[in-house]
Amino acid sequence: MRGVVAHFVGTMAKRVGPDEDEAAHLVTREAVADVIMPATAER
């Protein structure tokens, strides 16, 4: 889970600039769920 969130924050930081705190606020629960749910369904 931490890896998924870290990936989202890193990706958003690249898009909005180097401020990871600001990028973390752009990562929503829904966005994380949209990635996790299909990945767990594949197992």
Sequence and secondary structure as in RCSB ss.txt:
>XXXX:A:sequence
MRGVVAHFVGTMAKRVGPDEDEAAHLVTREAVADVIMPATAER
>XXXX:A:secstr
 HHHHHHHHHHHHHHH S HHHHHHH  HHHHHHHHHHHHHT 
